Amino acid sequence: MADTLTPDDGQRISKADAKNWITDYKNKNPDQVWAQFYGSNKLTEMLNQNECIGIRIYVTTNATGKNQLVLVGARKDGNNIWPKIDSTDPNADGMILDFGPLCPPICNID
């Protein structure tokens, strides 16, 4: 396993595999969040951070016990790009993204 990240990490999968995995997860977790949406402007803003080569996505559990995704930019050395101060200020260094619309209720895998 490589000890650094690259902008080319990850690989495409087939639509059939994706739909099967999504359906399987939904069937096993009917009361959980199945997906979350993030707009292209926010993703671009995250990717445009200094030294950011990709986005790490954490699966978390929120205060109500529901799945939640937290996105953080990552550097080549594998370190996250955390804000220097704990702030949601858009001018702060680093950004953490969350609170995209949830699925359900906004869903369609077709």
N, C-alpha and C positions, 0 to 999 in steps of 0.2 A: 504494500500500500504506500502510495506517495505521501511524503510529509509536507507537501505544499498543495495549495489549491490552484486551479487554472480557470481562465474564463471559458474553457471548453469542457469542464466537468459536467457530468450528466449525459444522458443519451435519450434519444427518441424511443418511444414504445408504440405499439400498434393501438389503434382505436379499440380493437376487440379486447386486448389486455386491459386497457384503461377502464373500459366500461365494465368488464368482469370484476376487476378489483374494487371499483367504486360500488357496484351492486353488492358484492360480498360484504364490504364494510358496512354499507347501509343496513343490510339484513342482520348483521351481527350487532349493530349499534343503533337501533331505531330511535333512541331518545337523545342521541348526541348530534352535535354539529358535524356535518359531512364535508363541508367546504367553506371557504371564505374568499371573497373577491377583493382585489386591490387594483385600483385604477392605474393606468399607464403613466400618468403624471407623477404619482407617488413613487412608483417603481423606478422611473427614470431619475427622479430626484435622489433616490437611495443609491442607484448605480453610479450617479455622477459625483458621489463623495470622493474626496482625495484617497487614492490607493484602493478603492473598492473594485473588486473583480467579480463579485457575485453576491448573492443573497443567501444567508442561512435562515432556514425556517424552523422555528421551534414549535412543537406541539405542546401546548400547555393546558392547564385546567383553570378556568376563571373562578371567581368567588362563588358562583352559583353551581359549580360542578360540571359545567359544560366545556367541551373542547374549545380551544381558542388558539389561533396561530399568531406567533410573534415573529416579525421579520427584522433581521439585523444585517447590515452590510458586513462583508468579510474581506480581509486582505489576503494576499498571496501566501503569507506565512501561516494562515489558518486562524489568525486572531480576529475577533469581532471588532467592528468599529463602533464602540460605545461612545455616547456623549461624554465629554469631559466633566460636565456637571449634570445632575439629574434634572433635566428640563425638557419640556415639549416645545420650547422656543424654536421656531423655524430657522433662526440665525445661529443656533448653537452648533458646535462641532458634533458630528455624528447624529444619527436619527434611529429611532426604534418605531416600527410601524405595526399598528394593530387596529382593531375596530372596523375592519372592512365588513360590508354586508354579509350576513351569514346565510348558509344553506343548511337546513331550511330556515326561513321560508322562501328565500329567493333562489330557486333551483331549476335546473333543466340540464340533464346530461345528454340529451339527444343532439 
